[in-house]
Amino acid sequence: MTLEICEERCNQCLFSPNRIVSKSRMAEIVRDCRRKDTFFQCHKHTIAGRDVMCRGYYETQPPSQMQRIAERLGMMRFVPMPKEDL
């Protein structure tokens, strides 16, 4: 299994001023991800049917246990934004 991470932040990244939810909802999402020891999925990739870590989450949040393991095993892969969202 490979942990996929978006190569770049999308134009509506949760971790940008252009996010599509309020700042308080963003904080709630991040708290929930950290409590569950998981990560925030890039919504553009989710729409495309893929489970890919949001680049903003990767850059701003402490790594989850899964991320640390994937990194140690060399099983992290950076993937481009889905073509329809460029």
C-alpha positions in Angstrom: 0.0 0.0 0.0 1.3 3.5 -0.9 0.3 6.7 0.9 -0.5 9.2 -1.9 -0.1 12.9 -1.2 -1.1 15.7 -3.6 1.9 17.4 -5.3 0.4 20.8 -4.7 -2.4 22.6 -3.0 -5.6 23.0 -5.0 -7.3 26.3 -5.6 -9.8 25.6 -2.8 -7.4 24.0 -0.3 -8.7 23.8 3.3 -5.4 25.4 4.3 -5.8 28.5 2.2 -7.9 31.6 2.3 -10.0 30.1 -0.6 -11.3 27.2 1.5 -14.9 26.3 0.9 -15.7 26.0 4.7 -15.5 28.4 7.6 -12.3 28.7 9.7 -14.1 27.1 12.6 -15.2 24.1 10.5 -11.6 23.8 9.3 -10.4 23.6 12.9 -13.1 21.0 13.6 -12.0 18.9 10.6 -8.3 19.1 11.6 -9.1 18.1 15.3 -11.1 15.2 14.1 -8.3 14.0 11.8 -5.7 14.3 14.5 -8.0 12.6 17.1 -8.5 9.6 14.7 -4.8 9.7 13.8 -5.6 10.0 10.1 -5.3 12.7 7.5 -7.5 15.1 5.5 -8.2 13.9 2.0 -7.9 16.3 -0.9 -11.5 17.0 -1.9 -10.5 17.3 -5.6 -9.1 13.8 -5.5 -12.0 12.5 -3.5 -14.4 13.8 -6.2 -12.2 11.8 -8.7 -12.6 8.7 -6.5 -9.1 8.6 -5.0 -7.9 8.7 -1.4 -5.1 11.2 -1.5 -3.7 13.3 1.4 -4.3 17.1 1.1 -1.0 18.9 0.4 -1.9 21.6 2.8 -2.5 19.0 5.5 0.8 17.4 4.8 2.6 20.7 5.0 1.0 22.1 8.2 0.0 19.2 10.4 2.1 16.7 12.5 2.4 13.3 10.7 0.0 10.5 11.6 1.3 7.1 12.6 0.4 5.8 9.1 2.4 8.7 7.5 5.4 8.0 9.7 5.4 4.3 8.8 4.9 5.0 5.0 7.8 7.5 5.1 10.1 5.0 6.8 9.2 2.3 4.3 9.6 4.5 1.3 5.9 4.1 0.5 4.9 7.8 0.1 4.1 9.0 -3.4 3.3 12.5 -4.6 0.6 12.6 -7.2 -0.6 15.4 -9.5 -3.9 17.2 -9.2 -6.7 15.5 -11.2 -6.6 16.9 -14.8 -10.2 18.2 -14.8 -9.3 20.5 -11.8 -6.2 22.2 -13.1 
